[in-house]
Amino acid sequence: MKEKLTLIKVGGKIVEQPDLLDTLLRHFAAIPGHKVLVHGGGRTATDLAAQLGIETRMVEGRRITDADTLRVVTMVYAGLVNKNVTAQLQAAGINALGLCGADMDVIRSHRRAPRGGIDYGYVGDVDRVDGARLAALVRSGITPVMAPLTHDGEGHLLNTNADTIAGETAKALAPHFDVTLVYTFEHAGVLTDASREESVIPLITPALFARLREEGVVSGGMLPKIENSLQAVAAGVRRVVITCATPLDPTTGTFIESGAQ
């Protein structure tokens, strides 16, 4: 029987608010078994870019990453945010190691080709995650804390979506562990009514997702999150949970599970 591993993805809204981050990390530290944390940090990157006079350009929620912007996100994601989270986990008794994809060649990507006439710049789409190397770290008692940066193997860093890194990392670890992937955000789960936290959809199957998308119940940024989740369970991840970041409880929220039709 495989050992259990919980992979938590936490977004920038949480990591950039000290009180919420402290609460989340205390709950994360209390999760039994092996753990991995993937974080964002986009708001901090946007604020620093503005202070430096660098324009932030977004297309469908994705950051256009020119050379100056790449410097900013590297400083923020792999530096300020990553090391702050790592230090706080150490204080909570978790032997954390901050990583980006270039460290140990753990995530390699290719630079995204222009789409629809849009050049995304130094944005990476994941080619592979070294699950065996990450598994060896985890089994040695280390908790990886992963920043949303990868590399192309030719000396270039690439800005890469944190949800994608979480999903691809969970897939790569699935042959080694019984993996639960948890996407955290500000709601209790995927809601049928955004104004009612009690309207959580308990289980989403591929058939239900198709209906929810057609009816417009699920839209915007939640669409790629659920698509990534369905792909993850199809690739061997035991379950995906979409739930509230604070309080963090991977046993509640919206579930997407292997075998669910």
N, C-alpha and C positions, 0 to 999 in steps of 0.2 A: 504494500500500500504506500502511495506517495505521501510525503510530508506536505502539510498545508502551507500555503504562502498567500499573503494578502498584499495586493498592489493597490495603493491609494494614489489617485491623481487629485491634486488640489490646485485650484485656480488662483489667479492673481488677486481676486477680491479678498481672499482669505489671507494669503501670505503678506499682503500689504497693510493689514490691520493687526497691530501687535496683540490686542486682547483676544481676537478671534483665532489668530495663529497659535497663541499659547494654549488655548483650549483645545484646538484640533491636535496639536502635537502631544498633549497629555493623553488624549484619547487614543491617538495612534500608538503611543508607547505602551498602552495597556492592552492592545490587541495581542492575543496569544499567537505563538508560532513565528515563522519567518515573515519578514515584511520588506517592502520596497516602497519608496515615496517618489512620485514624479510631481514637479511643481511648475507653475507658470511664473508670471511677474510682469505682464505687459503694461500695467498702469505705471509702475515705477519706471520702466523703460521709456514710456511716453513722456513722463514728467522730466526725466533727465535729458531727453532729447530736446525738449522745449527750452530747458535752461541753457543748453549748449547751442541753441539756435538752429537745430536740425529739425526739418519738417517731418512729421509722421504722416505716412500715407497708408490707408487701409483699403482693401478691396475684399468685400464679402467676409469681413472679419479677419482677413489675413494681412499681415504687415508686409508692405513692400520694403525689401531690405537691401538698400544700397550700401556702399562701403562704409560710410559714416554711421549708418544705422546699425550695421553689423558690429561695429566697435561698441556702440552703446549697449546693445542687447547682450553682448559677451560680458561686458562689465557688470551688468545688472543680473543676468540669469546665472552665469557660472561663477560670478563673484559675490556681489552684495547679498542677493536673495539666497543662493545656494549655501553660502558659508554661514549666514545667519540661522537658517533652518538646521544645518548640521550642528552648530554650536548649541542650539537649544535642545536638540535631541540628545547630545552628549550630557547636558545637564539633567535630562530626564532618565539617564541610565541606559540609553541606547547607543551602541558603538556604531555611529553613522559615518559614512564615507561619501563626500560630495563628488559627483561625477558629471561630466558631459559626455557626449558620444565619442569624442576624440580620445578620452582617457581609456587606456587599455584597448583601443580600437573596438569599443563595445557597441557602437552604432555607426554604421557607415551608410551614407546617403549619396544621391546624385543631385546636382543642381537642377531645379525645376525649369523645364523649357517654357518659353512664353506661351500663354494661353489666351486666346481671344484677343490677341494684340497687346496683352499685358505682360510686361517683363517684371517678374517678381524679384529679380535680383538674386541675392545670396540666400535663397530659400531652398531647403532640402527636402526631398521625398525619400523615405527610408527604403534602403535595399536589403539590409540585413541587421539583425541584432544577435550578438554573440551570447546566446542563452547559457551555453556551457560555462563560459567564463564568469558570467553573473551568478550562476548557480554555485560555482565554487566559492565565490566571495560570501554568498549568503550562508552556505553550510559552514564557513569558517567563523560565523558569528557576527558578520558585518551586515549592516543595513544600508544598502545603496540609496542615496538621495540624488535623483537625476534631474539635471537642468535641461531645458528644451533647446539644446544645441547638438548638432552632429558634425561629421566631417566626411570629405569625399575621398580620402586616401591619397590625395595629391597636395596636401598642405593647406586646404581651405576649410574654414569653419562654415557651417550652414545653419541658419535659423530654421527650426523645425517645430511644427505644431505639437504642443504638449499632450493633447488628447491622443494624437497619432503615436507619439513615443510611448505613452502608457499602453495603448492597445498592442503595438508591435512588440513591446517588451513582455507583456503578458503572454502573447503567443509563443515567444521564444523560450519562456520559462515553463510553459505547459508540459513539455516532455519530461521535465525534471521534478515538477511539483504539482500538487492539486491546487490550482490557482483560482483565486477570487479577485476579480478586477473591480475596483470601486471608483466611480466617477463622482466627485463631490461638487455641489454647488449650493445655491441659496435656498432651494426648495426641498420639500420632504421627499420628492421623487418626481417622476413624470406625471403631470397633472392633466385631468380632463378640463379643468377650469382654473386658469392661472390665479384667480382671486380667492380660491378655496384650497388651503393646504391639505384639507381632508380628502380631496378628490384624487388621491394618488392611484395610479394604475398599478396594481400589484405585480402583474406578470405581462410581459410583451413577447409575443411570438412573431415569427415572420409574417404570418397571415394577418394578425392584428395590426402590426406596424403598417402594412400596406393599406389597410382600411383607415387607420388614424391619419396617415399622410394624405390619402385621397380626400378625407373629410375636413382636412385642415386643422385637426385637433393638435397634431404635432407639426411644427414648422420651424423655420429659422435655424439657429445653431443647434437645436436639439436633433435635427435630422441626421447630420453627420455623426453625432455622438451615438445615436441608436444604431446607425449603419455600422459604425466601428464595433459596437458591442455585439451585433449579430455576427459579424465576421470573426470576432474573437472566439465566441463559443463554437462557431463552425470549425475553427482551427485548433480546438482542444482545450480552451479555457473552460473551467467547470461552470462558472457563473459570472455574470456582470451585475453589479448593483449601482443604480443611480440614486443618490440620496443626499441628504443635507450634510453640509460640512461641520456644522456645530449645532447640536452635539453630534459627533461622528459615531454612528452605529451601523456597521455593515450588515446587521440582521434586519434592517428596516429599509423601506424605499421601494423602488421599482426593480424587479428582477428580470434578467434575461438569462435563460439557462440552457445548457446543452440538452438536446433531446426534446425540448418543448416545440410542439408543432403549431 
